[in-house]
Amino acid sequence: MRQGIYKFVIVILIVVLTGCTDRIEIEDATLILSLGLDLDEKNNLVVYERSPIFRRGTHGKTDHTGVHAATVQRSYSNFEALISTSIYNGKTQLLFIGKRLLQRKEIFPFLDSLNRDPENATNLRVIAVDGPVSEVINMEPKDKPRLSIYIAQLVDTSALRHLTTKVTLRQFHYMIVEPGITPIISEIRKDQKELRILGNALLDKKGYYCTSLNLRETQLLELLRDTQRTPYEFTFPVRLPGNHSKNKKNISISIKPKKLKITTNYHNGVPQFDIDIKLVGNITERTFNMNLDKEANKRIIETIVEEEMNKQMATLIKKLQRYQVDPIGLGLYVRAYHYNEWKAIEKEWPKTFAKSTIRFTPHVEIKNIGVLH
């Protein structure tokens, strides 16, 4: 009996120890945390990598390299010819894509190896760069965490404030292959020594760059996408009845979505969308005097906010239709409720979206006017 137990223990030890035979010391590994794709002046692909150095005496230092390659997969071999350690790409957090590449090349084929190889991380953030990718990936920011951690936190925090849209590689792949929506990714730019979130870059179904949305437009788009329930911060101009002063008045309001309803119909073969949204708001700032304890005055402000939001949203929707991009995903509603009609327009949805009738109706209810009345 005891001999059998000894044999069992020996077998277990052998099984456990065999898992250590292929281990790799971290000092001998290059973990690519950031990957960048761009075009040079002759429109040749350039792939950049940024990775931390773990060897003794190199605390906080990073390695950043750029190579010419026909494909992303081929670039790993070119990196290995320059780097003395083994390369691992399963921990990549950021994928930078230069706007020059997005404007001149179909991006999806360049991402094939990232999507196909199971060792690659599919939750990395996809980010468009307004300017050369090398300027971003070669940065050495002072008094900040490692660049990959810093930018990941910057994108995540900005997304929570609705200033950009956090899109992973898996989500980007879905937006490319799904006919009812067009891709959207974060956009950043290097200003002198700082990185700045610009908003979002909008792409067509092949991944070509179409246009960009600034911070205010991105907030409005995120309201339509209804992906988060965290509050939105808006500032609107106010034109009070009977006030002929030339001084501009503004009101800032924290708005939380309560309910979004999108109704689809067809009229003369053209899709119609009625977007109805209920919002609850708290006033956080106002630059004018008004007794908001009175319900009549509060309703005036609610109407002003509704009208201004409707005006700004109409401008955004016209912009989306002008560039034939549907980052909202309204095509998904057509497929869900009008499947027979959808099959006829599925392959040409962006063009059909551009001709659609879209009506936006906000309903704002102010719950809190602040401590000072």
C-alpha positions as CSV (number, residue, x, y, z in Angstrom):
1,M,0.0,0.0,0.0
2,R,2.7,2.4,1.0
3,Q,4.8,1.5,-2.1
4,G,1.7,2.4,-4.2
5,I,1.5,5.8,-2.6
6,Y,5.1,6.5,-3.3
7,K,4.7,5.6,-6.9
8,F,1.7,7.9,-7.2
9,V,3.6,10.8,-5.6
10,I,6.5,10.3,-8.0
11,V,4.1,10.3,-11.0
12,I,2.5,13.6,-9.8
13,L,6.0,15.2,-9.4
14,I,7.0,14.2,-12.9
15,V,3.9,15.6,-14.4
16,V,4.3,18.9,-12.5
17,L,8.0,19.3,-13.2
18,T,7.6,18.7,-16.9
19,G,5.6,22.0,-17.1
20,C,8.8,23.9,-16.1
21,T,11.0,22.6,-18.9
22,D,9.8,25.2,-21.4
23,R,9.8,28.2,-19.1
24,I,11.4,31.4,-20.2
25,E,13.2,33.8,-17.9
26,I,11.6,37.3,-18.2
27,E,15.0,38.8,-18.7
28,D,15.2,36.8,-22.0
29,A,11.8,37.9,-23.2
30,T,10.6,40.9,-25.2
31,L,6.9,41.5,-24.4
32,I,5.4,43.7,-27.1
33,L,3.0,46.0,-25.2
34,S,2.4,48.4,-28.1
35,L,2.3,47.8,-31.8
36,G,2.1,50.4,-34.5
37,L,1.3,50.4,-38.2
38,D,2.1,53.2,-40.6
39,L,3.2,54.1,-44.1
40,D,6.5,55.8,-45.0
41,E,6.8,58.5,-47.6
42,K,6.8,55.8,-50.4
43,N,3.7,54.2,-49.0
44,N,5.6,51.1,-47.7
45,L,4.4,49.5,-44.5
46,V,6.3,50.2,-41.4
47,V,5.7,48.2,-38.2
48,Y,6.7,49.6,-34.8
49,E,6.9,47.8,-31.5
50,R,7.5,49.1,-27.9
51,S,8.4,46.7,-25.1
52,P,9.8,47.0,-21.6
53,I,13.3,45.9,-20.8
54,F,13.6,43.7,-17.7
55,R,17.4,43.2,-17.5
56,R,19.3,44.4,-14.5
57,G,20.4,48.0,-14.6
58,T,17.6,49.0,-17.0
59,H,14.8,49.9,-14.6
60,G,12.0,51.7,-16.3
61,K,13.7,51.6,-19.8
62,T,11.9,50.5,-22.9
63,D,12.8,49.2,-26.3
64,H,11.1,50.7,-29.4
65,T,11.9,49.6,-32.9
66,G,10.5,50.2,-36.4
67,V,11.0,47.9,-39.4
68,H,9.8,47.7,-42.9
69,A,7.8,44.5,-43.7
70,A,5.3,43.3,-46.2
71,T,3.0,42.0,-43.4
72,V,2.7,42.2,-39.6
73,Q,3.6,38.6,-39.2
74,R,6.8,39.1,-41.3
75,S,7.7,42.1,-39.1
76,Y,8.2,39.8,-36.1
77,S,11.0,38.0,-37.9
78,N,12.6,41.4,-38.7
79,F,12.3,42.4,-35.1
80,E,14.0,39.3,-34.0
81,A,16.9,40.2,-36.2
82,L,17.4,43.4,-34.2
83,I,16.4,42.2,-30.7
84,S,18.6,39.8,-28.6
85,T,15.6,38.3,-26.8
86,S,12.6,36.2,-27.8
87,I,9.5,38.1,-28.9
88,Y,6.1,37.5,-27.4
89,N,3.0,39.4,-28.6
90,G,0.3,37.9,-26.4
91,K,0.5,40.8,-24.0
92,T,-0.1,43.6,-26.5
93,Q,-2.3,46.3,-25.1
94,L,-2.4,49.0,-27.8
95,L,-2.5,48.9,-31.6
96,F,-1.7,52.3,-33.2
97,I,-2.7,52.8,-36.8
98,G,-1.5,55.9,-38.7
99,K,-4.0,58.1,-40.4
100,R,-1.9,58.0,-43.5
101,L,-2.3,54.2,-43.6
102,L,-6.0,54.4,-43.0
103,Q,-6.4,56.9,-45.9
104,R,-4.4,55.0,-48.5
105,K,-4.7,51.3,-47.7
106,E,-7.4,48.8,-46.9
107,I,-6.6,48.1,-43.2
108,F,-8.3,44.8,-42.7
109,P,-5.8,42.6,-44.5
110,F,-3.0,44.0,-42.4
111,L,-4.7,42.8,-39.2
112,D,-5.2,39.3,-40.4
113,S,-2.4,37.7,-38.4
114,L,-3.5,39.6,-35.3
115,N,-7.0,38.1,-35.6
116,R,-5.9,34.7,-36.8
117,D,-3.1,33.7,-34.4
118,P,-4.5,32.5,-31.1
119,E,-1.4,33.7,-29.3
120,N,-2.2,37.3,-30.0
121,A,-4.3,39.4,-27.6
122,T,-7.7,40.3,-29.0
123,N,-8.6,42.7,-26.3
124,L,-6.0,45.3,-27.3
125,R,-7.2,48.8,-27.9
126,V,-7.3,50.0,-31.6
127,I,-6.3,53.7,-31.9
128,A,-5.9,56.0,-34.9
129,V,-3.0,58.4,-34.8
130,D,-3.3,61.8,-36.3
131,G,0.3,62.1,-37.5
132,P,3.3,59.8,-37.6
133,V,2.9,56.7,-35.4
134,S,6.7,56.9,-34.6
135,E,6.1,60.2,-32.7
136,V,3.7,58.4,-30.4
137,I,5.4,55.0,-29.9
138,N,8.9,56.6,-29.4
139,M,7.7,59.0,-26.7
140,E,9.3,58.9,-23.3
141,P,6.8,60.8,-21.0
142,K,8.2,62.0,-17.8
143,D,6.4,61.7,-14.4
144,K,4.0,59.2,-16.0
145,P,3.7,55.4,-16.0
146,R,5.0,53.3,-18.9
147,L,3.7,54.6,-22.2
148,S,1.5,51.6,-22.9
149,I,-0.1,51.8,-19.4
150,Y,-0.5,55.5,-19.6
151,I,-2.3,55.5,-23.0
152,A,-4.4,52.6,-22.1
153,Q,-5.6,54.4,-19.0
154,L,-6.0,57.6,-21.0
155,V,-8.3,55.9,-23.5
156,D,-10.3,54.0,-20.8
157,T,-10.8,57.1,-18.7
158,S,-11.8,59.2,-21.7
159,A,-14.2,56.5,-22.8
160,L,-15.9,56.6,-19.4
161,R,-16.4,60.4,-19.9
162,H,-17.7,59.7,-23.4
163,L,-14.9,61.7,-25.0
164,T,-13.8,58.7,-27.1
165,T,-14.9,55.1,-27.8
166,K,-12.9,52.2,-26.5
167,V,-12.7,49.6,-29.3
168,T,-10.8,46.4,-28.9
169,L,-9.4,44.4,-31.8
170,R,-12.2,41.8,-31.4
171,Q,-14.9,44.6,-31.6
172,F,-13.1,46.2,-34.5
173,H,-13.2,42.9,-36.4
174,Y,-17.0,42.7,-35.7
175,M,-17.6,46.2,-37.0
176,I,-15.8,45.4,-40.2
177,V,-17.6,42.1,-41.0
178,E,-21.0,43.1,-39.7
179,P,-23.0,44.8,-42.5
180,G,-25.3,46.8,-40.2
181,I,-22.6,49.0,-38.7
182,T,-19.4,50.8,-39.8
183,P,-16.1,50.9,-37.7
184,I,-15.2,53.6,-35.2
185,I,-12.0,53.8,-33.2
186,S,-10.3,56.2,-30.8
187,E,-8.1,59.0,-32.3
188,I,-5.1,60.6,-30.6
189,R,-2.4,63.1,-31.5
190,K,0.9,64.1,-30.1
191,D,1.0,67.9,-29.2
192,Q,4.5,68.9,-28.4
193,K,5.3,66.7,-25.4
194,E,1.8,65.6,-24.5
195,L,-0.7,63.2,-25.9
196,R,-4.2,64.4,-26.6
197,I,-7.5,62.5,-27.2
198,L,-9.1,64.0,-30.2
199,G,-12.4,62.0,-30.2
200,N,-13.1,59.3,-32.7
201,A,-12.1,58.3,-36.3
202,L,-14.9,57.0,-38.5
203,L,-14.0,54.4,-41.1
204,D,-15.9,52.7,-44.0
205,K,-16.5,49.0,-44.4
206,K,-13.1,48.4,-45.8
207,G,-11.4,50.3,-43.0
208,Y,-10.6,53.5,-45.0
209,Y,-10.6,56.7,-43.1
210,C,-13.7,58.9,-43.8
211,T,-13.8,61.6,-41.2
212,S,-13.2,62.4,-37.5
213,L,-15.5,63.5,-34.6
214,N,-14.4,66.0,-32.1
215,L,-15.0,65.6,-28.4
216,R,-18.5,67.2,-28.4
217,E,-19.6,65.1,-31.5
218,T,-18.3,62.0,-29.8
219,Q,-20.4,62.7,-26.7
220,L,-23.5,63.0,-28.9
221,L,-22.6,59.8,-30.8
222,E,-22.1,57.9,-27.6
223,L,-25.5,59.0,-26.4
224,L,-27.0,57.4,-29.6
225,R,-25.0,54.3,-29.2
226,D,-26.4,53.9,-25.7
227,T,-23.4,51.7,-24.6
228,Q,-23.1,53.3,-21.1
229,R,-25.3,54.6,-18.4
230,T,-22.7,56.9,-16.8
231,P,-23.6,60.7,-16.9
232,Y,-22.8,63.0,-19.8
233,E,-21.5,66.5,-19.3
234,F,-22.9,69.1,-21.7
235,T,-22.6,72.9,-21.9
236,F,-25.3,74.6,-24.0
237,P,-25.8,78.3,-25.0
238,V,-28.9,79.8,-23.5
239,R,-31.1,82.5,-25.1
240,L,-33.6,83.6,-22.5
241,P,-36.9,85.1,-23.6
242,G,-36.9,88.9,-23.5
243,N,-33.1,89.1,-22.9
244,H,-31.5,91.2,-25.6
245,S,-28.0,91.4,-24.1
246,K,-25.1,90.5,-26.3
247,N,-23.3,88.7,-23.6
248,K,-23.5,85.0,-24.1
249,K,-25.2,82.9,-21.5
250,N,-24.4,79.2,-20.9
251,I,-25.6,76.3,-18.8
252,S,-23.8,73.1,-17.9
253,I,-25.8,70.1,-17.2
254,S,-24.9,66.5,-16.1
255,I,-27.3,64.2,-18.0
256,K,-27.9,60.6,-17.4
257,P,-29.8,58.5,-20.0
258,K,-32.9,56.9,-18.7
259,K,-34.4,55.2,-21.7
260,L,-33.6,55.0,-25.4
261,K,-36.1,53.8,-27.9
262,I,-35.4,53.5,-31.7
263,T,-38.4,52.8,-33.9
264,T,-37.9,51.8,-37.6
265,N,-40.4,52.1,-40.5
266,Y,-40.3,52.2,-44.3
267,H,-41.7,55.0,-46.5
268,N,-41.4,54.8,-50.3
269,G,-38.6,52.2,-49.9
270,V,-36.6,54.5,-47.6
271,P,-35.9,53.5,-43.9
272,Q,-37.2,55.9,-41.3
273,F,-35.8,56.0,-37.7
274,D,-37.4,57.7,-34.8
275,I,-34.9,58.0,-31.9
276,D,-36.7,58.9,-28.7
277,I,-34.6,59.3,-25.5
278,K,-35.5,60.2,-21.9
279,L,-32.8,62.0,-20.0
280,V,-32.5,63.1,-16.3
281,G,-30.2,66.1,-15.7
282,N,-28.6,68.0,-12.8
283,I,-27.5,71.6,-13.4
284,T,-23.8,71.9,-12.6
285,E,-23.2,75.5,-13.8
286,R,-25.1,78.5,-15.1
287,T,-23.9,82.0,-16.1
288,F,-27.3,83.8,-15.7
289,N,-29.8,84.6,-13.0
290,M,-33.1,82.8,-13.0
291,N,-35.3,81.4,-10.2
292,L,-35.3,77.8,-11.0
293,D,-37.4,76.9,-8.0
294,K,-40.4,77.8,-10.1
295,E,-41.5,74.9,-12.3
296,A,-42.3,77.3,-15.2
297,N,-38.7,78.5,-15.3
298,K,-37.3,75.0,-14.9
299,R,-39.4,73.9,-17.9
300,I,-38.0,76.8,-19.9
301,I,-34.5,75.6,-19.3
302,E,-35.5,72.0,-20.1
303,T,-37.0,73.2,-23.4
304,I,-33.8,75.2,-24.2
305,V,-31.6,72.1,-23.5
306,E,-33.9,69.9,-25.6
307,E,-33.8,72.3,-28.6
308,E,-30.1,72.8,-28.5
309,M,-29.4,69.1,-28.2
310,N,-31.8,68.4,-31.0
311,K,-30.0,71.0,-33.2
312,Q,-26.5,69.6,-32.4
313,M,-27.7,66.0,-33.0
314,A,-29.2,66.9,-36.3
315,T,-25.8,68.4,-37.4
316,L,-24.0,65.2,-36.3
317,I,-26.5,62.9,-38.2
318,K,-26.1,65.0,-41.4
319,K,-22.3,64.6,-41.1
320,L,-22.6,60.8,-40.7
321,Q,-24.9,60.6,-43.7
322,R,-22.7,62.9,-45.8
323,Y,-19.8,60.5,-45.3
324,Q,-22.0,57.4,-45.5
325,V,-20.9,55.9,-42.2
326,D,-23.2,54.4,-39.6
327,P,-21.3,53.9,-36.3
328,I,-24.6,54.0,-34.5
329,G,-25.5,50.6,-35.9
330,L,-29.0,51.5,-37.2
331,G,-28.6,48.8,-39.8
332,L,-29.0,46.3,-37.0
333,Y,-32.5,47.6,-36.3
334,V,-33.5,47.3,-40.0
335,R,-32.3,43.7,-40.0
336,A,-34.2,43.0,-36.8
337,Y,-37.5,44.5,-37.7
338,H,-37.6,44.5,-41.5
339,Y,-35.6,41.5,-42.5
340,N,-37.0,41.1,-46.0
341,E,-36.2,44.7,-46.9
342,W,-32.8,44.3,-45.2
343,K,-31.8,41.5,-47.5
344,A,-32.2,43.8,-50.5
345,I,-30.0,46.6,-49.1
346,E,-27.6,44.6,-46.9
347,K,-24.5,45.0,-49.2
348,E,-25.2,48.7,-49.8
349,W,-26.3,49.7,-46.3
350,P,-24.0,52.8,-45.9
351,K,-25.5,54.3,-49.1
352,T,-29.0,53.5,-47.9
353,F,-28.2,55.0,-44.5
354,A,-27.2,58.2,-46.2
355,K,-30.7,58.5,-47.7
356,S,-32.6,57.5,-44.6
357,T,-34.9,59.8,-42.6
358,I,-33.6,60.1,-39.0
359,R,-35.6,62.0,-36.3
360,F,-34.1,62.6,-32.9
361,T,-36.4,63.6,-30.0
362,P,-34.9,64.2,-26.5
363,H,-37.0,64.6,-23.3
364,V,-35.0,66.3,-20.6
365,E,-36.1,66.4,-16.9
366,I,-34.1,68.5,-14.5
367,K,-34.0,66.8,-11.1
368,N,-31.5,69.0,-9.3
369,I,-30.5,72.6,-9.7
370,G,-27.6,72.6,-7.2
371,V,-27.0,73.9,-3.7
372,L,-27.2,77.6,-4.6
373,H,-30.6,78.6,-6.0
